[in-house]
């Protein structure tokens, strides 16, 4: 039985950029919020506890949000919560699932509010490894509902954007409308889509970040003022993004999806202004992207996470659907050489998801 009704309490998992921001934003909206992180991450909560809140900068206005409850006790954190919201990088899903899967109940919504990486399937797989047999209520977004940077050392969040539209699907897909009705109680612009395969193919980060970082790797490592959005995108380098976007759209077409347009999707979500110009200039002058510096390390999430959890999976889906992905593959291969990580070995694949014996039809039916 699943009956959530009015959302009163939300447990936020992960005190990073998204988690700290969400804790302040949802508390300010009037929800009972608990920000949870692992005991070894207590230091990420200390300043919030000491200050008794979080200082938020949004639209050039500072607001101090008081009484943010923090916890490293998962049982306390999720007690009486209607929603447990993960705001973690995809690379950490299994680590936190191991703690949370045994204690969450089937009437709580687990919502992955982060860059999509099939977190729902991975959560279920981890729970099975632990010998659990629960009918979890899971949903995931295509991307985090904020463009934000937080500093846990001083308990601040600087929000560039509260995303205007977020795509959401549930696992199983029959629960999508129910999940969206719940999430819409605390976020605007929630749009239900077909299933979580559409969600993972609507995560734009693997299209936007790794290739452009690799094309600008020298400046990335040597220039402390480097911004991949302001400096990396030029009249010529934008062609790499467009080529990856084309391959991604072809994979989606094989699944029966029509993805959002490169420009329209970013206008709809609030990342681009509606002032049309050359695409590279829209990145350079974006009211959101232009304020984001970095990355400055080859081990940044822009490279490691977006190749491992994004491009590697897209390449695998390309093979399954007989969709050529030579440009995606070239970025994976070059990233493996530059970063020194075997991304195909470490990355998210149908085999690592225990789905490698399925046909395309099987995959669609599975979700």
Secondary structure, 3 states (H helix, E strand, C coil): CCCCCCCCEEEEECCCHHHHHHHHHHHHCCCEEEEECCHHHCHHHHHHHHHCEEEEEECCEEEEEECCEEECCHHHHHCCCCEEEECCCHHHHHHHHHHHCCCCCCCCEEEECCCCCCHHHHHHHHHHHCCCCCCCEEEEECCCCEEEEEECCCCEEEEEEECCCEEEEEECHHHHHHHHHHHCCCCCCEEECCCHHHHHHCCCHHHHCHHHHHHCHHHHHHCCCCEHHHHHCCCCCHHHHHHHHHHHHHHHHHHCCCCCCHHHHHHHHCCCCCCCCCHHHHHHCCCCHHHCCECCCCCCCCCHHHHHHHHHHHHHHHHHCCCCCHHHHHHHHHHHHHHCCCHHHHCCCCCCCCCCCCCHHHHHHHC
